[in-house]
Amino acid sequence: MNISIIQSMINSIDKPAIFISPDYVIQAVNQPYQDVYSTKVDIGVSRCHSVSHKSAVPCDQNGESCPIQSCIQSGRSASVVHIHQMENGKDICDIVMKPIKDEDGITIGFLEILEDLKFASAQSQKDKMVGESEPFLALLKKINRAGKSEIAVLLQGQTGTGKELVAKALHDVSPRKDEPFVVIECTGLTESLFESELFGHEKGSFTGATHSKQGLIELANGGTVFFDEIGDVPLNMQVKLLRLLETRTYRTVGGLKQKTSNFRFLSASHKNLLELVNKGEFRQDLYYRIAGFPIFLPSLSERKGDIALLTQYFLNHSQSQQKRFSLEALNVLKQYTYPGNIRELKNLVEQAALLADEDEITVEDLPEHILFNPLNEEVSGSKAKTLEQVEADYLYKMLNTQAYTLDELAELLGVSTRTLYRKIEKHKLSIDY
């Protein structure tokens, strides 16, 4: 296969694309690729890593996975999510690499096709998912692939990991992106409220129904519906939800006419739904209907490499834009365990910014309970404590931040509310709310 044929093939691709020889030299390039990079491509001279990463060495020699190496080892196409240095700054790209073979089956080079993940950023950009750690990039790849299909996606992860933001990203990369994105909060919905909220109701269908109301499922027609905390849907309502998903039909409360809605279904839960299935608290048939493509969101403790970027993001998009964390303060933040995940980090950043009298936020400006984290003992300079002392100190600080109810705190700590009460009594702690 000669270069002219390869160039014609690349020119027909609407995404940025290049053809690379096994020694990383770019042998052909299309216009979209040249448009997104500030470095001009010199055919037969420029190497892919020098253009996309501003690096003198290939990705596998620079701490990243290299799709070319994966292709060579497997003999098949490979993909990876990388951070590239584009003309407008850092962008996150989903890269597909395909080996190109000659008539004798010998690999002569590799076709690289890039897709800019516009819903995410490795910089502090508003209304985007922000990060650069490996767990974060792995999550983005799943979002980009699942988002383009109609498959039902179940998002699972701890409270505060950003499930609604991921759901919105799945919608934004889908063919339905210009249609409604409707969020249904399942927590606290009674049976009567559940049906009325989802399906709507007719005037006079129940006491207080003074007018007809359109349901959220009807509003979502053509777009995406996101059931947040689907594990809280009452068991007796799950069969109606299952029927809705199977037939896409429903009736309003008090109505006789069957209606139809065309929607993409997404859901999320911080609970282990399979455990609920085993306990008989969640229908098995419903679980397999909603979990076509499960995505597990990493906790913030698994994304320590993103903490500095996230703190900067929260500062940039707040009333404290001029403030910055000192290196020592960032070090403390990176060592904290974050039971409340990204939501908790946002609260901590806002508290520290308010407490700081100077533009530089120091360790002394951080909320006190962070310094009682056992991993921060060497930072705070305190002497070693017994486990009971650490537990008592930590509980005292968490109880008095007023960031959580007792039920929420018990859930974050992985214990029952009753166990939390016993620990509070054991350590003779007071509750300020």
Summary of the structure (lengths in Angstrom):
residues: 433
radius of gyration: 26.0
end to end distance: 73.7
largest distance: 79.5
contacts: 1314
relative contact order: 0.08
helix: 42%
strand: 19%
